[in-house]
Amino acid sequence: MSKILIRGAKVLGGAPQDVLIDGETIAAVGTGIEAGDATVVEAGGQILLPGLVDLHTHLREPGREDSETVLTGTKAAAVGGFTAVHAMANTFPVADTAGVVEQVWRLGKESGYCDVQPIGAVTVGLEGKKLAELGAMHDSAAGVKVFSDDGKCVDDAVIMRRALEYVKAFDGVVAQHAQEPRLTEGAQMNEGIVSAELGLGGWPAVAEESIIARDVLLAAHVGSRVHICHLSTAGSVEIVRWAKSKGWNVTAEVTPHHLLLTDELVRSYNPVYKVNPPLRTEADVMALREALADGTIDCVATDHAPHPHEDKDCEWAAAAMGMVGLETALSVVQQTMVETGLIDWAGVADRMSFRPAAIGRLDGHGRPVSAGEPANLTLVDPAYRGVVDPAGFASRSRNTPYEGRELPGRVTHTFLRGRATVVDGKLA
């Protein structure tokens, strides 16, 4: 592989430096590095981050290739600056066996745009009744370490306890979709003033908070790791903050859309805003931002949820829940967290690379930008401003809530083990 010299990049937002990539690794970081026979990328003060890591991606393959494939999803990830994604288990068939997770893992290897780490289902068929083959999935070629029934909640406390006990043996983690199903029957949006005025079934905050409270207590009792998916309410923040104050092994993620959008948008009845968990209130949004800034929430995860147009271009009640997010995540975090002064670019690296890689126990990612480390890197132009046009997405689906909205920042280059997957904002 050829050498690449990134010249004048602000590493994690610091002073401009040169970064020399030789093969799959970073050879040198400093000033005045000679290019020699290297290909030169003039960074011009752009921000250089470690490759982003997403703990929560729906790639839909196998079974829903009309929405997304591993290839199109990893292309979208690369455009968004990601070098690794964790693929959720709610495929068809469900990723609840070693065979299915190995299939997804191999498709990721073949795609070449980013690493794909499959997430295994907690229960057979996501039905919440019987534990899936957790050990077999961990021992497979895919080396599964994260397990989740995301899309559904593991609502049976005994099953959840058994899962936490099982994964403890190999330092795995159960990632919980916190939603008490009995409290959300018929729910269409956040329960509150807007739902009352619109006459739509309300999705109460307590449906999320009650499961989180139960599960942090279970994790403490078992001495195991639990991760809270797409945390969305101020009350959930307080429960996680309390659990962490006890020293319990609890981590949590927030999505970009829950950092920016509120339930007021549902007044449009545009199903692009229909998502699980639902968009919450402005007070919730502000609490989530503060919690991400102070470390109560560990990381940003996209919950990239592609759907074909017929599943979204319909009446609200019939529409599928979910939004695509890989290609806009970093821009939303720049707008909501960096430009508001809540975190700096080093904080972005921490919340979007270091911590998600650590939670997923993902080797080779979330590493410092320093000599001898894998050359998984993302170069960002923070001065860029552009209007979101889903027609240009690499994802197979177009269900973005940001269409027509101006967002800051653009990933100009992504490098996966020294190989450029994105050059000048376009797929290599």
N, C-alpha and C positions, 0 to 999 in steps of 0.2 A: 504494500500500500504506500501511496505517496505521502510526503510530508505536507502539512498545512500550517501556515503561520497566520494566526489571527492577530492583527496589529492594532494597538490602541483601544482595546476593550476595557470597560470598567468592570472588573471582576467583582461580582456581587454588589455592584454600585460604587465601588471604591475608586481609587486613582487609576488612570489608564495604564494598562500593562499589555505586553505581548504574550501570547500563549502559543507554544509550538506543539503541534500534534505530530507524532511519529508512529505510523501504524495505528494500533488500537489504543494507544496510551498517550497521556500528556507527557511530553519530554521535558519541557521547561516553561516556567512562568517568570517574567521579569520585564525589564525595559531594555531596549536596544538589541533585542535578539536578532541575529542575522538570518535572513531568509534562506540563503543558499539556493538549493534546488526546490524549495517548498513553494506550493501554491499560496499566494498571499490573499487574505481576506481583510480588506480595510474596514475596520469596525467603526472608526470615526466617533468614539465616545459612546457607542452602544453598550448595553448592559450584557455581560456574559454570566450566565447562570449554569449550574449543573442541570443536566437533562431533567425535565419535569417527570414526576411519577404520579399516576392516577390510581387511587385505591378502589375506584368504583366506576367501571365502564361496562356498558351493555353492547357487545359486539354482535349479538343475535344469531351467530352461526354456531352450531347447526340449527336449521329449522325455520328461521325467519330471514332468509337471505334477501327477501324483498325490502327489508328495512335497512340491513347492514350486513357486511361480511367482515371476516377478520382482515382481509386485504383493505377494503375501503375504510374500515374503522381505524386501522393502524396508519393509513395515509392521513386521515383527519387528525390523528394524534400527533403525527410528525409535524404537520402544519401548525398545530397548536403549541409546539415546543416540547412535546412529551417523548421520552425515550423508553418508557415502560408504562404499561397499563395492566390493571388487574381485571380480568374478564368475569363478569357475574354469571351465575350458574343457571339463570332462568331461560335456558335454551330449550329446543325441542329436538331430541330428547334432553331432559334435564341433565346437567353435569353433576351427576350423583354417583358415578362409577369411575374407576381408573381409566377405562376405555374412552369415555367422553372427554375427560380433562386432558388426556394425552392427545386426542384429536385436535382440540383447541390449541394446545401448546405447539403441536407440530405445524398447524396452519400459521401460527404466529412466526415460527422459524422460517417458514417459506415466504412469508410476506416481506420480511426484511426491513420494514419501515420503523418498527419499534418492537421491543420485547413484550411478549404477552405472557402474563402469569395467570393461569386459570384459578378462579375461586371455586371451591367445591360446595355443593349443597350440604346443608346441615341434615336435612331429612330426605327420605326417599320421595322423589317426585315433588318436592317442596310441599308435601301434604301435611307435615307437622306431626306425623304419627309414629314414625320409626326412624332411628338414626341411619343416615347413609353410610357408605363405606369410607369413613373418615381416614382410617389407617391406611387402607389400600390406595386412596388418592394421594395421601402424603408420601407413600413409598413408591409411587409411580414415577415415570420419567418426568412428569410435570412438577413433582415436588411440592404439592399443594400445602400451603401453610395457613391460608385464610379460608374460612367456611362461612357461608351465608345463604339464607333462603330469601335474599332480597327480592322485593316485590311482594313477599308475604312475611309476616312476623312469626317467629317461633314463639307462639303464645302459650304453649304448655310449659309450665314451670319445671316439671320433672324432666321433660325432654331437653330443655335448655340447660338444666343442671348437668345432665348426663353428657351433653355435648361439651360443656366447659371442662368437665372432668376428663373426658377422652382426649381433647386437644392439648391439655396440660402436659401429657406424656411426651410430646414432641415440640413443645413451645409454640403451638399453634394459637390461633385467635378466632373467636366467634364474632362475626360482624352482624349485629342485630338491626333489622328493619323494625324500628319501634312503633308499632301500631296495634293497639288493642282492638281486635276485629269487631267485637260486640259494640264498641263505642263509635264505630265508623260505618256501620251498616247504612247504605244509601247516601253516604257523605259525598259531596261534590266539591266543596271548597272549605276554607278556614271558617270555623264557627265564630261569628262575631257580628258586628254591626252590618257589614256589607252582606253577609249571607242572609241576615234577617230581612234586609231591604230588598234583596233580589229574590228571596223565596227559594234559595237553593239549600239543600241539605248540608248541615254544618259538621265540620270535622274538628272536634274539640282538641285543644292543646293537651288536655289530660290524657287523651288516648296515646299520645307519644310519651308523655312524662311518667305515666304509671308504669309502663314497660321498662323505661330506663331505670326508674327507682328500683324495681324488682331485680333487674339484671345486674346492676352494680352491687347489690346485696348478695346475689348469688355468686358473682365473681369473687367477691371478698370471702365468702364462706368456703368456696372451693380452692381459692388461691390461684385462680386462672386469669387469663386475659380476655376482656370483652372490649369490642370496638363498636361505637354507636354510629350507624350510618346516618347520613343527611340530617343531622340535628337541626331543628327549625324553630324552636320556641325559647323565649326568655326563661321559662320555668325549667326547661331541659338543661339550659346552661347552668342554672343554680344547682341542679342535682349532680351534674358532672363535676362542678367546682367543689361541692361538698365531698364527693367520692374521692377526688384527687387529694383533698386536704387530709383524708384518712390514710393516704399512701396506697390506696387500692390501684390495681393494674387496669385502669380504665382509660381508653382513648376515644376521641370523637372527631368527626369530620363535619364540614359545612360545604354546601354547594355554592357556586358563584351566583346562581339565580336567587338563592335565599339571602345573599349579601346585598342584593340590589333591588329586587322586585317585591311589590306588596300585593295584598289581596284587592286593593283598589282597582287593579288592572282587570279583574274579573268582571267589572261592570260592563266591559265591552262584549262579554259573552264569547270572546275569541278563544277557541279551545287550545290555542298555542300556549295559553297560560294555565292549562290544566295539568297538574303535576302532583306526584306523591312523594313526600308529604306536600300539602298545599302551600301556596304562597301565603305568608302570614302578614302581620301588621307592621307598620313602621317602627313601633316600639320593639318588636321582635327582631327586625332587621338591625337596628342599632345595638341591641344586646348581643347579637351574633358577631357583629364587627368587633365590638369591645372584647368579646371572649376569644376571638381569633387572635386579636392583638396581644392579649395578656397570657395566651398559651393555654387557657382552659379548653378551647377547641384546638386540637393538635394540627389539623391540616385542612386543606381545601381538596375536595374530590368532586369530579364533574357530575356524576350520575348521568353521564351521556346516555340518553334513551331515545334512539332513533325510531321513527314510525313512518310508514308510507303515507302519502297524502290522503288516501281515502280513510285512514284511521284518525285523521286530525281535521280534515275539511268536511265537517259534519256538525250536527247540533251538539251543544255542550254535553248533554247527558250521555250521549252515545260515544263521545270521543275518548280515545286512549289517553292515559296519563303519561307525561314525560316530555323532555326537551333534549335536543342535541346540545352538547356543551364543550366538546374537546377543542374546537377551533377558536372559541371566544373566551375561554376560561381565564387566561392570563390577562387579557384586556380588562375583563370585569374586575379582577383582583387589583390591577393597577388603578382603576378608577375609584373603587370603593375603599381600598386599604392604603395604597401608596400615595395617591394624590390627596387623600384626606389627612395624611401625616400619621396614620395609625401604625404603620410598619414601614421599614425601608426595604431596599432590594435584597439585603441579606435576610430579612424576615421573610420575603417571598421565597427565597431559596430554601429556608427552613420549613415553611408551611407547605410548599409544593414539590419538594424533592427530598430533603433530608428526613423529615419525619414520616411521610408516607412510606418511604423505602424501609425505614426502621420498623414501622408497625407491621409491614408485610414481610419483614425479614428477607428483603430482596437484595441479593448480593450484586455488587458491581454498579449499583445505582445509588443516588443520594450521597455521592462521595464528594469530598472537597475538590475545588479546582486547583490542583497542585500537581507537581511533577510525580510521575509514577502511578497516577490514578487513571482509571479508564476514561477515555475521551468521549464521554456522554455529556454533550454540551448544548446549550441553547443561547442564541444571540438575539437580543431584543432591541428594537428601535423604539424607545419610550416617547419620542417626540412625534411619532406618526399619529395621525388622526384619520379615521376612515369610517364610512357608513357601511354597516353590515349588509351584505348581499348574499343570501344563501345560495343563489344560482352558481356562485363560484366555490361552494364548499366541496371538499374532497369526500365528505360523508355521502352515503347514498341517500340519506334523508335530509329534509329541509325544515324540520319543525323547530325553528329557533324563535325564542321570544324577543330577539334583538333586531329582527329585520327592520331596516330603515333607521336604526338608532346609531348615532355616532359613538364610537368607542375608541379609547386611546391605545397606542402601542401595537406593534406588529412583530411577530417572530420572523427574522430575516434568514437565519440559518439554524438548522438542527443537525447535530452530529451524533450518530450511533456508533460507538466504538471506533471513532476516527473517520467514519464514512459519512459524507454529507447526505442526509435524506431530504433536506430542504435547502435551497440556495436562492437567495434574493426573494424570499417569500413564496417560492414555487417548489413543488415536489421535484426532487432530483431524479 
